[in-house]
Amino acid sequence: MKFLIAGAGAIGAYIGARMAQAGFDVTLFARGPHLRAMQEHGVQVKSADGDGTFTARPRIVGSLEEVGPSDVVFLGVKAHALPQLAPQLKPVLGPDTTVVSTQNGIPWWYFQGFGGEWDGLRLERVDPGGVISSAIEARSVVGSIVYFATEISSPGVIQHIEGNRISLGEPDGSRSDRIRKIAEALIASGLRCPVTTRIRHEIWVKVLGNASFNPVSALTRATLAQMVRDPGVSSVIRSIMQEVEAVSQKLGMELPVSIEQRIAGAEKVGEHKTSMLQDLEAGRPMELEALVGAVVELGERVGLPMTCTRTVYNCAKLLAQSAAQSAK
């Protein structure tokens, strides 16, 4: 199988390096100094404990025109970069290409084949103008949820912080032949890769934390443990989670974990900065729309006020705008 990592940032380059190290035919698409560093020195993966430190040398390209149709395309960019990337994918998408989404938040494909009154719903905050869904056929999509933390410590160098799990799931809940093959390849590359038949439910479990901890952390600059242990802030977190859970229930999604379990799990992670806070501190755009804006938009659709979530979202949105202006 021919694999392509379209957007080899911290997550994508880590997956690609693991697959290349295991001997798979994998190409990484990147840009800028990160592209040049990987072309010259390979992908350097460093681990906190040193055991997972290695250098892989997959094929690295700066243009998708060089790649040609691939069997499996991993979308490695963050959700807010996907509307720009999706129209560029045409050269790599064949009639049988499988596209694996790795984005946080509510994915653009979530309501494709959903059934019922919400079938085919497009969220403007996630897929503006339908640019993503127009470029990627619904039947080609396999969902995934990433449960490991990595960052680009310098161009071409990926720091693996924790975790090694990536869940895969067909939107229709089937255990297809294609998803089995992709899971086997990832497992052979040293990752844990369970296949779930309830990918949409699992997405909401992660959204429960992403829509609450992420924007609040950006506003407070606090770690997960600090937010949970502060009575006032933890009350805000809990209120957002209750609103998120109410949206999921309106869509027929019963969450397999309770809010208290989700909060306790975050506290166990400890003094960890959320991805949104890391992006803010590094001067990068925050994944605000897919993680929070999409939930607010869905709340509007199902008739829920989303008072607390909307308040935090609006504050974080202004913060993001101020940060973007300061960076100019």
Buried (B, 14 or more C-beta within 10 A) or exposed (E): BBBBBBBBBBBBBBBBBBBBBBEBBBBBBBEEEBBBBBBEEBBBBBBEEEEBEBBBEBBBBBEBEEBEBBBBBBBBBBBBBBBEBBEBBEBBBEEEBBBBBBBBBBBBBBBBBBEEEBEEBBBEBBBEEEBBBEBBBBEBBBBBBBBBBBBBEEBBBBBBBEEBEBBBBBBEEEEBEBBEBBBEBBEBBEBBBBBBEBBBBBBBBBBBBBBBBBBBBBBBEBBBBBBBEBEEBBEBBBBBBBBBBBBBBBBEBEBEEEBEEBBEBBBEBEEBBBBBBBBBEEEBBBBBBBBBBBBBBBBEBBEBEBEBBBEBBBBBBEBBEEBEEEEE
